[in-house]
Amino acid sequence: MKSRLIASLALGAVVLFGTTGCAMLSTQATTLPYSPADGVNVPDSGPVLIRNALFVADESGEDANFIAALINNTDENQTLHIEIGEESPIKKTVRVPAKTTVSLGVTEDPILVEGLDAKPGADVLVYFQSGDTEGTQVAVPVLDGALDYLSSFVP
């Protein structure tokens, strides 16, 4: 009788571990950072934080509007330097006042980028830098106006 009890407990432990033990060994998806929107968040660009960065292009991909939220949590005004593309990059600058968020495309006009030459569905390498930091380069998606909430941003 004891051996049957021990065997039952052992079998129960194996079943319990087999059904719940995988959580001990695998990475939890909810702990991984990600961008829950169409655009990308830019890490390590300096004191100006960049959230949900994306381009909305016309059908040809020649012209696009750059849309993003630019957050300055510092006590000083900051300038964000943007270089779009790899060869002969298109350069833009945006001033972000202290303790404010500039929403390009919402509270402020989006940045028109002429000569982007990237069709919707592509990614464009963009270099962002602010403050004294080195900045960072990320792939920013190019979307079109097929979605209703993006249609007004097509140049």
N, C-alpha and C positions, 0 to 999 in steps of 0.2 A: 504494500500500500504506500509506503514511504517513497519507493522508487517511482511510482506512478505520479505522486505529488511533485517530486523533484523534476521529473520529465515534463510535466505540465507547466510548471513554473519556468523551466528553461525554454520550452517552446514559446510560451507567452512573451518572455523577454526577447527572444530572437524576432518574433513577429513585431513587437513594439519597437525595437531598435530598427528593424528593416523598414518600417513605415514612417518613422520620425527621425531616424538617424541621419538621413541625407541632408537635413537642415544644418547639422553640425559640420558637415564637410563641404558644402557648397556656399558660394558667395550669395548674400542676400541682395537681390536686385534693387530693393528700396534704399540701400545704402550707397548706391553708385550715383554720382552727380550726372545730370543730363539736362538738356534744354527742352522743357516741355512745351515748345512752341515751334513755329516754322523757322525761326532764325537760330543763331548760335550765340552763346555767351562767351565772351572773350576773357581768358584768364591772364593775369599778370601784365596788364597794359599800362600800369602806373596808377596814380591816384584817381583817375577817371575810370569808373567801372562801365563796361559796355554789355548791355543785355539785349537779346533778341535781334541781333544784327542780321539784315538780309537786304537783298536787292530785288526790286520789282521792275522787270524789264518789259520793253515792247516785244512784239513777235520776232523781230529781226535780231534782238539782243544787242543792238547797237547802242541804245540809250537805256538808262535805268535810274531809278530813284533809290538812294540808300536810306534805309529806315532802321532806327535803333533807339534804345533808351540809354542816355549817357548820364551817369550818376556821379556827382562830385560831393563826397562826404567831408571834404576838408574845409578849413577856414579860409582858404585862399582861392581866388579864381584860377582856373586851369585851362590850358589849351591842349586839345587832342589833335595829334597829327595823324593823318590817314594817308596811306599809299596803296593804291588799288592796282593790282596786276603786278607781274614780275618784270617784264621787259618794258622799259620806259613807263614807269608807273604814273598813274594819274594821282596828283597830290591835292589833298583838301585839308583844311583846318577848321575846327569848331571850338569856339570859346564856351566854356561851361562855368557859370558863376558858382561861387562858394555855396555849399549847403543846398544845392538844387539838383533837380533832374530835368534834363532837356530831352524831350520826346520827339525825335525827328520823325515827322509824318503825322504826329498827333497834335501837340501844342506848338510845334515849330514846323516850318516847311522841311520836307525831305531834301537831301542833297542830290541834285541832278548830276549824274555822271554821264557825260557824252563820250562816245567812242569806247564804251565798255567792251563790246564785241564778245559777249557771252550769252548764249541763248538760254531761255528758261530751262531749268533742269541741271544746269552746270554749276560748278563751284568756282569761285574766284578767290585767289590768294590775296589777302589784305593784311597790311602791316599797320598796327595801332601802337601809338606811343604818346604818353603824357608824363609831365613832371620830369624827374631826373632819371627815370628808369630806362632800361634798354628797349622796352616794348616787346611785342610779340606778333607773330604772323599766324593767321588762321584762315581756313577755307570757309568762305561765306557763301551761302546758297543764293542762286538766282531763281526767282519765281516769276510767274506771269499773273495776269489779272483774272484767271479763270475762277478763282474764289471770290465771292461777292465782296468780302471785307478788304480784299487787295485791289479790286478793280479801279478804285479811285486813285491809286498810286501809280498806275501805268503812265509813263511820260507821253 
